[in-house]
Amino acid sequence: DAMAVLRKILPGTEVDSPSGYKITRWGLDPHSRGSYSFVSVGCGPEDIRALGRPLDSGRVFFAGEHTSEEHPSTVHGAFISGRREARSMLGRWHAADSYHEAVAQAQAV
């Protein structure tokens, strides 16, 4: 259970259960048949970096092919960005004595 894992890695922090969720079935949607991003005319590397920046003092992280400068619009880019963000989360949480200290460090940046 994902919530049990979050509570285990964030001891001393109240981890609320989600209020809801949505499961997409792109392969079954006759109108989408999947999707991918593309870098529009006039956009550049800084725009891609902006899409991947953490929010909420380093509490919300983004991964996906749309955040990969080296491999945008590819499954490989999505995979690599997921690993990048996992490392980022672990680094923030384990480098500090507590999750709250990590958030304070993120706010100071």
N, CA, C and O atoms as CSV, one atom per row, in Angstrom:
chain,resi,resn,atom,element,x,y,z
A,1,ASP,N,N,0.847,-1.181,0.000
A,1,ASP,CA,C,0.000,0.000,0.000
A,1,ASP,C,C,0.892,1.244,0.000
A,1,ASP,O,O,1.770,1.391,0.851
A,2,ALA,N,N,0.661,2.113,-0.941
A,2,ALA,CA,C,1.501,3.304,-1.109
A,2,ALA,C,C,1.457,4.219,0.108
A,2,ALA,O,O,2.476,4.805,0.473
A,3,MET,N,N,0.307,4.352,0.736
A,3,MET,CA,C,0.200,5.237,1.895
A,3,MET,C,C,1.024,4.704,3.065
A,3,MET,O,O,1.607,5.488,3.814
A,4,ALA,N,N,1.079,3.399,3.229
A,4,ALA,CA,C,1.895,2.813,4.301
A,4,ALA,C,C,3.371,3.106,4.060
A,4,ALA,O,O,4.112,3.383,5.003
A,5,VAL,N,N,3.802,3.046,2.799
A,5,VAL,CA,C,5.199,3.347,2.465
A,5,VAL,C,C,5.501,4.809,2.760
A,5,VAL,O,O,6.537,5.117,3.348
A,6,LEU,N,N,4.612,5.714,2.361
A,6,LEU,CA,C,4.831,7.133,2.640
A,6,LEU,C,C,4.918,7.405,4.134
A,6,LEU,O,O,5.779,8.161,4.585
A,7,ARG,N,N,4.040,6.797,4.889
A,7,ARG,CA,C,4.071,7.007,6.340
A,7,ARG,C,C,5.350,6.453,6.955
A,7,ARG,O,O,5.853,6.992,7.941
A,8,LYS,N,N,5.870,5.388,6.380
A,8,LYS,CA,C,7.109,4.798,6.901
A,8,LYS,C,C,8.317,5.683,6.604
A,8,LYS,O,O,9.191,5.838,7.457
A,9,ILE,N,N,8.376,6.269,5.399
A,9,ILE,CA,C,9.542,7.082,5.052
A,9,ILE,C,C,9.433,8.518,5.566
A,9,ILE,O,O,10.403,9.273,5.506
A,10,LEU,N,N,8.255,8.899,6.071
A,10,LEU,CA,C,8.061,10.238,6.629
A,10,LEU,C,C,7.617,10.152,8.084
A,10,LEU,O,O,6.544,10.646,8.427
A,11,PRO,N,N,8.418,9.537,8.941
A,11,PRO,CA,C,8.005,9.387,10.343
A,11,PRO,C,C,7.820,10.743,11.011
A,11,PRO,O,O,8.566,11.688,10.754
A,12,GLY,N,N,6.824,10.818,11.861
A,12,GLY,CA,C,6.563,12.064,12.574
A,12,GLY,C,C,5.819,13.093,11.753
A,12,GLY,O,O,5.581,14.207,12.219
A,13,THR,N,N,5.447,12.732,10.529
A,13,THR,CA,C,4.726,13.647,9.647
A,13,THR,C,C,3.347,13.074,9.381
A,13,THR,O,O,3.212,11.889,9.076
A,14,GLU,N,N,2.327,13.904,9.494
A,14,GLU,CA,C,0.972,13.445,9.194
A,14,GLU,C,C,0.817,13.321,7.683
A,14,GLU,O,O,0.967,14.302,6.955
A,15,VAL,N,N,0.520,12.125,7.221
A,15,VAL,CA,C,0.339,11.863,5.795
A,15,VAL,C,C,-1.131,11.533,5.578
A,15,VAL,O,O,-1.591,10.441,5.910
A,16,ASP,N,N,-1.857,12.486,5.020
A,16,ASP,CA,C,-3.284,12.287,4.778
A,16,ASP,C,C,-3.519,11.348,3.611
A,16,ASP,O,O,-2.740,11.313,2.659
A,17,SER,N,N,-4.591,10.595,3.693
A,17,SER,CA,C,-4.986,9.738,2.577
A,17,SER,C,C,-5.545,10.613,1.462
A,17,SER,O,O,-6.109,11.674,1.732
A,18,PRO,N,N,-5.394,10.180,0.213
A,18,PRO,CA,C,-5.940,10.974,-0.894
A,18,PRO,C,C,-7.458,11.124,-0.767
A,18,PRO,O,O,-8.148,10.224,-0.289
A,19,SER,N,N,-7.951,12.255,-1.197
A,19,SER,CA,C,-9.407,12.473,-1.167
A,19,SER,C,C,-10.077,11.832,-2.377
A,19,SER,O,O,-11.298,11.674,-2.405
A,20,GLY,N,N,-9.283,11.466,-3.372
A,20,GLY,CA,C,-9.825,10.813,-4.559
A,20,GLY,C,C,-8.706,10.508,-5.530
A,20,GLY,O,O,-7.558,10.886,-5.299
A,21,TYR,N,N,-9.028,9.837,-6.600
A,21,TYR,CA,C,-8.052,9.523,-7.636
A,21,TYR,C,C,-8.785,9.245,-8.940
A,21,TYR,O,O,-9.997,9.028,-8.963
A,22,LYS,N,N,-8.031,9.256,-10.004
A,22,LYS,CA,C,-8.596,8.980,-11.318
A,22,LYS,C,C,-7.635,8.059,-12.059
A,22,LYS,O,O,-6.430,8.310,-12.108
A,23,ILE,N,N,-8.166,7.023,-12.618
A,23,ILE,CA,C,-7.372,6.098,-13.415
A,23,ILE,C,C,-7.690,6.357,-14.882
A,23,ILE,O,O,-8.852,6.339,-15.289
A,24,THR,N,N,-6.661,6.594,-15.660
A,24,THR,CA,C,-6.888,6.799,-17.089
A,24,THR,C,C,-6.630,5.497,-17.832
A,24,THR,O,O,-5.773,4.701,-17.447
A,25,ARG,N,N,-7.367,5.303,-18.873
A,25,ARG,CA,C,-7.214,4.120,-19.725
A,25,ARG,C,C,-7.061,4.611,-21.168
A,25,ARG,O,O,-7.943,4.429,-22.009
A,26,TRP,N,N,-5.907,5.241,-21.422
A,26,TRP,CA,C,-5.679,5.868,-22.715
A,26,TRP,C,C,-5.806,4.883,-23.869
A,26,TRP,O,O,-6.298,5.241,-24.940
A,27,GLY,N,N,-5.375,3.671,-23.663
A,27,GLY,CA,C,-5.438,2.686,-24.729
A,27,GLY,C,C,-6.850,2.316,-25.118
A,27,GLY,O,O,-7.081,1.814,-26.219
A,28,LEU,N,N,-7.811,2.557,-24.221
A,28,LEU,CA,C,-9.208,2.243,-24.504
A,28,LEU,C,C,-10.003,3.455,-24.975
A,28,LEU,O,O,-11.141,3.322,-25.426
A,29,ASP,N,N,-9.401,4.636,-24.871
A,29,ASP,CA,C,-10.095,5.865,-25.263
A,29,ASP,C,C,-10.013,6.033,-26.774
A,29,ASP,O,O,-8.925,6.242,-27.310
A,30,PRO,N,N,-11.153,5.944,-27.476
A,30,PRO,CA,C,-11.116,6.026,-28.938
A,30,PRO,C,C,-10.727,7.412,-29.455
A,30,PRO,O,O,-10.412,7.567,-30.635
A,31,HIS,N,N,-10.749,8.429,-28.570
A,31,HIS,CA,C,-10.441,9.791,-29.009
A,31,HIS,C,C,-8.993,10.198,-28.760
A,31,HIS,O,O,-8.520,11.163,-29.359
A,32,SER,N,N,-8.282,9.487,-27.894
A,32,SER,CA,C,-6.905,9.919,-27.610
A,32,SER,C,C,-5.863,8.964,-28.177
A,32,SER,O,O,-4.914,9.407,-28.823
A,33,ARG,N,N,-6.018,7.690,-27.953
A,33,ARG,CA,C,-5.052,6.685,-28.412
A,33,ARG,C,C,-3.642,7.010,-27.954
A,33,ARG,O,O,-2.675,6.722,-28.659
A,34,GLY,N,N,-3.519,7.609,-26.775
A,34,GLY,CA,C,-2.210,7.955,-26.234
A,34,GLY,C,C,-1.845,9.388,-26.568
A,34,GLY,O,O,-2.534,10.054,-27.340
A,35,SER,N,N,-0.771,9.847,-25.989
A,35,SER,CA,C,-0.358,11.226,-26.206
A,35,SER,C,C,1.107,11.390,-25.836
A,35,SER,O,O,1.679,10.533,-25.163
A,36,TYR,N,N,1.701,12.455,-26.261
A,36,TYR,CA,C,3.057,12.812,-25.864
A,36,TYR,C,C,3.203,14.314,-26.022
A,36,TYR,O,O,2.406,14.948,-26.715
A,37,SER,N,N,4.208,14.884,-25.390
A,37,SER,CA,C,4.423,16.326,-25.480
A,37,SER,C,C,5.363,16.645,-26.635
A,37,SER,O,O,5.999,15.759,-27.206
A,38,PHE,N,N,5.435,17.913,-26.960
A,38,PHE,CA,C,6.408,18.382,-27.942
A,38,PHE,C,C,6.821,19.782,-27.545
A,38,PHE,O,O,6.071,20.500,-26.883
A,39,VAL,N,N,8.014,20.166,-27.951
A,39,VAL,CA,C,8.516,21.500,-27.650
A,39,VAL,C,C,8.021,22.423,-28.749
A,39,VAL,O,O,8.409,22.294,-29.910
A,40,SER,N,N,7.170,23.343,-28.372
A,40,SER,CA,C,6.541,24.249,-29.323
A,40,SER,C,C,7.541,25.290,-29.839
A,40,SER,O,O,8.560,25.558,-29.203
A,41,VAL,N,N,7.238,25.856,-30.974
A,41,VAL,CA,C,8.059,26.928,-31.534
A,41,VAL,C,C,8.136,28.061,-30.514
A,41,VAL,O,O,7.116,28.494,-29.979
A,42,GLY,N,N,9.334,28.530,-30.254
A,42,GLY,CA,C,9.538,29.605,-29.298
A,42,GLY,C,C,9.857,29.132,-27.894
A,42,GLY,O,O,10.221,29.938,-27.038
A,43,CYS,N,N,9.727,27.844,-27.645
A,43,CYS,CA,C,10.060,27.278,-26.330
A,43,CYS,C,C,11.460,26.693,-26.378
A,43,CYS,O,O,11.963,26.317,-27.436
A,44,GLY,N,N,12.068,26.628,-25.221
A,44,GLY,CA,C,13.418,26.105,-25.178
A,44,GLY,C,C,13.683,25.316,-23.910
A,44,GLY,O,O,12.751,24.955,-23.192
A,45,PRO,N,N,14.946,25.048,-23.635
A,45,PRO,CA,C,15.324,24.234,-22.475
A,45,PRO,C,C,14.806,24.780,-21.140
A,45,PRO,O,O,14.431,24.003,-20.262
A,46,GLU,N,N,14.782,26.089,-20.982
A,46,GLU,CA,C,14.302,26.657,-19.718
A,46,GLU,C,C,12.830,26.325,-19.488
A,46,GLU,O,O,12.415,26.118,-18.348
A,47,ASP,N,N,12.047,26.273,-20.545
A,47,ASP,CA,C,10.636,25.913,-20.405
A,47,ASP,C,C,10.485,24.461,-19.946
A,47,ASP,O,O,9.622,24.152,-19.124
A,48,ILE,N,N,11.317,23.585,-20.474
A,48,ILE,CA,C,11.287,22.175,-20.065
A,48,ILE,C,C,11.714,22.056,-18.602
A,48,ILE,O,O,11.102,21.313,-17.834
A,49,ARG,N,N,12.762,22.786,-18.215
A,49,ARG,CA,C,13.213,22.759,-16.816
A,49,ARG,C,C,12.115,23.273,-15.887
A,49,ARG,O,O,11.914,22.734,-14.799
A,50,ALA,N,N,11.409,24.316,-16.317
A,50,ALA,CA,C,10.335,24.885,-15.487
A,50,ALA,C,C,9.237,23.856,-15.218
A,50,ALA,O,O,8.671,23.823,-14.125
A,51,LEU,N,N,8.937,23.023,-16.202
A,51,LEU,CA,C,7.900,22.000,-16.017
A,51,LEU,C,C,8.316,20.943,-15.000
A,51,LEU,O,O,7.460,20.288,-14.404
A,52,GLY,N,N,9.613,20.769,-14.795
A,52,GLY,CA,C,10.100,19.751,-13.878
A,52,GLY,C,C,10.484,20.259,-12.500
A,52,GLY,O,O,10.937,19.482,-11.660
A,53,ARG,N,N,10.309,21.563,-12.252
A,53,ARG,CA,C,10.699,22.104,-10.944
A,53,ARG,C,C,9.719,21.671,-9.851
A,53,ARG,O,O,8.507,21.660,-10.067
A,54,PRO,N,N,10.253,21.312,-8.671
A,54,PRO,CA,C,9.368,20.960,-7.553
A,54,PRO,C,C,8.560,22.173,-7.100
A,54,PRO,O,O,8.979,23.318,-7.269
A,55,LEU,N,N,7.412,21.899,-6.530
A,55,LEU,CA,C,6.546,22.952,-5.994
A,55,LEU,C,C,6.312,22.721,-4.511
A,55,LEU,O,O,6.715,21.699,-3.955
A,56,ASP,N,N,5.665,23.671,-3.891
A,56,ASP,CA,C,5.254,23.566,-2.490
A,56,ASP,C,C,6.452,23.244,-1.597
A,56,ASP,O,O,6.431,22.286,-0.824
A,57,SER,N,N,7.485,24.057,-1.721
A,57,SER,CA,C,8.694,23.913,-0.885
A,57,SER,C,C,9.327,22.533,-0.990
A,57,SER,O,O,9.811,21.987,0.002
A,58,GLY,N,N,9.322,21.978,-2.183
A,58,GLY,CA,C,9.943,20.681,-2.394
A,58,GLY,C,C,9.100,19.516,-1.932
A,58,GLY,O,O,9.634,18.444,-1.643
A,59,ARG,N,N,7.792,19.702,-1.856
A,59,ARG,CA,C,6.903,18.609,-1.442
A,59,ARG,C,C,6.200,17.957,-2.621
A,59,ARG,O,O,5.685,16.846,-2.493
A,60,VAL,N,N,6.169,18.630,-3.772
A,60,VAL,CA,C,5.500,18.090,-4.961
A,60,VAL,C,C,6.533,18.033,-6.089
A,60,VAL,O,O,7.119,19.052,-6.455
A,61,PHE,N,N,6.749,16.840,-6.630
A,61,PHE,CA,C,7.761,16.630,-7.655
A,61,PHE,C,C,7.099,16.231,-8.970
A,61,PHE,O,O,6.011,15.655,-8.976
A,62,PHE,N,N,7.762,16.539,-10.080
A,62,PHE,CA,C,7.211,16.237,-11.399
A,62,PHE,C,C,8.210,15.428,-12.222
A,62,PHE,O,O,9.394,15.756,-12.299
A,63,ALA,N,N,7.710,14.386,-12.820
A,63,ALA,CA,C,8.494,13.581,-13.745
A,63,ALA,C,C,7.625,13.335,-14.968
A,63,ALA,O,O,6.409,13.520,-14.925
A,64,GLY,N,N,8.244,12.925,-16.037
A,64,GLY,CA,C,7.515,12.641,-17.268
A,64,GLY,C,C,8.334,13.085,-18.452
A,64,GLY,O,O,9.273,13.869,-18.319
A,65,GLU,N,N,7.971,12.580,-19.607
A,65,GLU,CA,C,8.741,12.895,-20.813
A,65,GLU,C,C,8.765,14.387,-21.095
A,65,GLU,O,O,9.682,14.876,-21.755
A,66,HIS,N,N,7.767,15.119,-20.605
A,66,HIS,CA,C,7.719,16.563,-20.816
A,66,HIS,C,C,8.747,17.318,-19.989
A,66,HIS,O,O,8.957,18.509,-20.222
A,67,THR,N,N,9.403,16.653,-19.015
A,67,THR,CA,C,10.418,17.300,-18.178
A,67,THR,C,C,11.832,16.881,-18.554
A,67,THR,O,O,12.783,17.236,-17.857
A,68,SER,N,N,11.989,16.143,-19.627
A,68,SER,CA,C,13.298,15.639,-20.039
A,68,SER,C,C,13.867,16.484,-21.176
A,68,SER,O,O,13.335,16.492,-22.286
A,69,GLU,N,N,14.958,17.197,-20.881
A,69,GLU,CA,C,15.606,17.996,-21.931
A,69,GLU,C,C,16.278,17.107,-22.969
A,69,GLU,O,O,16.250,17.410,-24.162
A,70,GLU,N,N,16.881,16.010,-22.518
A,70,GLU,CA,C,17.648,15.156,-23.422
A,70,GLU,C,C,16.774,14.238,-24.272
A,70,GLU,O,O,17.114,13.938,-25.417
A,71,HIS,N,N,15.639,13.790,-23.709
A,71,HIS,CA,C,14.784,12.829,-24.418
A,71,HIS,C,C,13.306,13.217,-24.306
A,71,HIS,O,O,12.503,12.434,-23.800
A,72,PRO,N,N,12.937,14.418,-24.773
A,72,PRO,CA,C,11.524,14.801,-24.676
A,72,PRO,C,C,10.663,13.919,-25.585
A,72,PRO,O,O,11.134,13.399,-26.596
A,73,SER,N,N,9.423,13.767,-25.213
A,73,SER,CA,C,8.437,13.052,-26.036
A,73,SER,C,C,8.738,11.574,-26.207
A,73,SER,O,O,8.310,10.966,-27.187
A,74,THR,N,N,9.481,10.979,-25.253
A,74,THR,CA,C,9.830,9.560,-25.382
A,74,THR,C,C,9.579,8.822,-24.068
A,74,THR,O,O,9.582,9.426,-22.996
A,75,VAL,N,N,9.364,7.519,-24.165
A,75,VAL,CA,C,9.231,6.690,-22.974
A,75,VAL,C,C,10.537,6.729,-22.192
A,75,VAL,O,O,10.526,6.748,-20.961
A,76,HIS,N,N,11.652,6.740,-22.897
A,76,HIS,CA,C,12.956,6.794,-22.245
A,76,HIS,C,C,13.073,8.062,-21.398
A,76,HIS,O,O,13.570,8.018,-20.273
A,77,GLY,N,N,12.617,9.184,-21.938
A,77,GLY,CA,C,12.644,10.437,-21.187
A,77,GLY,C,C,11.776,10.366,-19.940
A,77,GLY,O,O,12.151,10.888,-18.890
A,78,ALA,N,N,10.617,9.723,-20.049
A,78,ALA,CA,C,9.742,9.563,-18.888
A,78,ALA,C,C,10.420,8.711,-17.823
A,78,ALA,O,O,10.382,9.042,-16.639
A,79,PHE,N,N,11.039,7.614,-18.246
A,79,PHE,CA,C,11.716,6.714,-17.317
A,79,PHE,C,C,12.864,7.418,-16.604
A,79,PHE,O,O,12.981,7.348,-15.380
A,80,ILE,N,N,13.705,8.094,-17.369
A,80,ILE,CA,C,14.859,8.787,-16.789
A,80,ILE,C,C,14.405,9.885,-15.826
A,80,ILE,O,O,15.002,10.061,-14.763
A,81,SER,N,N,13.370,10.613,-16.184
A,81,SER,CA,C,12.907,11.690,-15.309
A,81,SER,C,C,12.313,11.126,-14.017
A,81,SER,O,O,12.424,11.754,-12.964
A,82,GLY,N,N,11.688,9.958,-14.082
A,82,GLY,CA,C,11.178,9.326,-12.871
A,82,GLY,C,C,12.304,8.963,-11.924
A,82,GLY,O,O,12.204,9.167,-10.714
A,83,ARG,N,N,13.375,8.424,-12.480
A,83,ARG,CA,C,14.552,8.101,-11.658
A,83,ARG,C,C,15.174,9.372,-11.085
A,83,ARG,O,O,15.596,9.397,-9.929
A,84,ARG,N,N,15.229,10.423,-11.897
A,84,ARG,CA,C,15.798,11.707,-11.443
A,84,ARG,C,C,15.019,12.232,-10.240
A,84,ARG,O,O,15.611,12.644,-9.242
A,85,GLU,N,N,13.708,12.215,-10.335
A,85,GLU,CA,C,12.889,12.752,-9.243
A,85,GLU,C,C,12.921,11.860,-8.013
A,85,GLU,O,O,12.861,12.359,-6.889
A,86,ALA,N,N,13.014,10.543,-8.207
A,86,ALA,CA,C,13.149,9.642,-7.055
A,86,ALA,C,C,14.437,9.955,-6.307
A,86,ALA,O,O,14.443,10.018,-5.077
A,87,ARG,N,N,15.541,10.154,-7.050
A,87,ARG,CA,C,16.811,10.522,-6.411
A,87,ARG,C,C,16.690,11.865,-5.692
A,87,ARG,O,O,17.216,12.036,-4.592
A,88,SER,N,N,16.006,12.798,-6.308
A,88,SER,CA,C,15.834,14.121,-5.711
A,88,SER,C,C,15.056,14.033,-4.399
A,88,SER,O,O,15.436,14.650,-3.404
A,89,MET,N,N,13.970,13.265,-4.402
A,89,MET,CA,C,13.179,13.108,-3.177
A,89,MET,C,C,13.998,12.437,-2.081
A,89,MET,O,O,14.021,12.903,-0.942
A,90,LEU,N,N,14.669,11.343,-2.426
A,90,LEU,CA,C,15.471,10.640,-1.426
A,90,LEU,C,C,16.575,11.533,-0.884
A,90,LEU,O,O,16.849,11.532,0.317
A,91,GLY,N,N,17.206,12.293,-1.765
A,91,GLY,CA,C,18.266,13.196,-1.327
A,91,GLY,C,C,17.758,14.245,-0.360
A,91,GLY,O,O,18.412,14.540,0.641
A,92,ARG,N,N,16.604,14.807,-0.649
A,92,ARG,CA,C,16.040,15.831,0.237
A,92,ARG,C,C,15.638,15.228,1.580
A,92,ARG,O,O,15.866,15.832,2.628
A,93,TRP,N,N,15.047,14.053,1.550
A,93,TRP,CA,C,14.540,13.455,2.785
A,93,TRP,C,C,15.644,12.866,3.635
A,93,TRP,O,O,15.584,12.955,4.861
A,94,HIS,N,N,16.648,12.269,3.022
A,94,HIS,CA,C,17.669,11.582,3.800
A,94,HIS,C,C,18.852,12.475,4.167
A,94,HIS,O,O,19.596,12.152,5.094
A,95,ALA,N,N,19.041,13.577,3.470
A,95,ALA,CA,C,20.149,14.473,3.796
A,95,ALA,C,C,19.847,15.282,5.053
A,95,ALA,O,O,20.761,15.742,5.738
A,96,ALA,N,N,18.574,15.452,5.349
A,96,ALA,CA,C,18.170,16.229,6.522
A,96,ALA,C,C,17.843,15.283,7.680
A,96,ALA,O,O,17.547,14.107,7.469
A,97,ASP,N,N,17.900,15.807,8.890
A,97,ASP,CA,C,17.553,14.989,10.058
A,97,ASP,C,C,16.081,14.616,10.047
A,97,ASP,O,O,15.698,13.584,10.600
A,98,SER,N,N,15.259,15.436,9.430
A,98,SER,CA,C,13.834,15.144,9.370
A,98,SER,C,C,13.257,15.748,8.101
A,98,SER,O,O,13.884,16.592,7.461
A,99,TYR,N,N,12.074,15.314,7.750
A,99,TYR,CA,C,11.397,15.848,6.565
A,99,TYR,C,C,11.175,17.348,6.719
A,99,TYR,O,O,11.334,18.099,5.756
A,100,HIS,N,N,10.812,17.788,7.907
A,100,HIS,CA,C,10.541,19.209,8.121
A,100,HIS,C,C,11.802,20.056,7.938
A,100,HIS,O,O,11.724,21.183,7.450
A,101,GLU,N,N,12.944,19.528,8.320
A,101,GLU,CA,C,14.196,20.243,8.104
A,101,GLU,C,C,14.477,20.343,6.602
A,101,GLU,O,O,14.982,21.360,6.126
A,102,ALA,N,N,14.146,19.286,5.863
A,102,ALA,CA,C,14.344,19.316,4.419
A,102,ALA,C,C,13.469,20.371,3.777
A,102,ALA,O,O,13.907,21.073,2.866
A,103,VAL,N,N,12.234,20.489,4.243
A,103,VAL,CA,C,11.341,21.526,3.714
A,103,VAL,C,C,11.895,22.904,4.041
A,103,VAL,O,O,11.856,23.793,3.190
A,104,ALA,N,N,12.407,23.105,5.245
A,104,ALA,CA,C,12.991,24.398,5.621
A,104,ALA,C,C,14.193,24.722,4.731
A,104,ALA,O,O,14.386,25.874,4.344
A,105,GLN,N,N,14.993,23.716,4.410
A,105,GLN,CA,C,16.141,23.923,3.526
A,105,GLN,C,C,15.684,24.309,2.124
A,105,GLN,O,O,16.293,25.169,1.487
A,106,ALA,N,N,14.617,23.680,1.644
A,106,ALA,CA,C,14.105,23.978,0.314
A,106,ALA,C,C,13.563,25.399,0.253
A,106,ALA,O,O,13.718,26.077,-0.763
A,107,GLN,N,N,12.935,25.853,1.320
A,107,GLN,CA,C,12.390,27.206,1.354
A,107,GLN,C,C,13.484,28.263,1.389
A,107,GLN,O,O,13.289,29.383,0.916
A,108,ALA,N,N,14.634,27.907,1.951
A,108,ALA,CA,C,15.746,28.846,2.062
A,108,ALA,C,C,16.454,29.056,0.729
A,108,ALA,O,O,17.203,30.020,0.575
A,109,VAL,N,N,16.225,28.164,-0.238
A,109,VAL,CA,C,16.907,28.246,-1.537
A,109,VAL,C,C,16.278,29.305,-2.399
A,109,VAL,O,O,16.716,29.521,-3.530
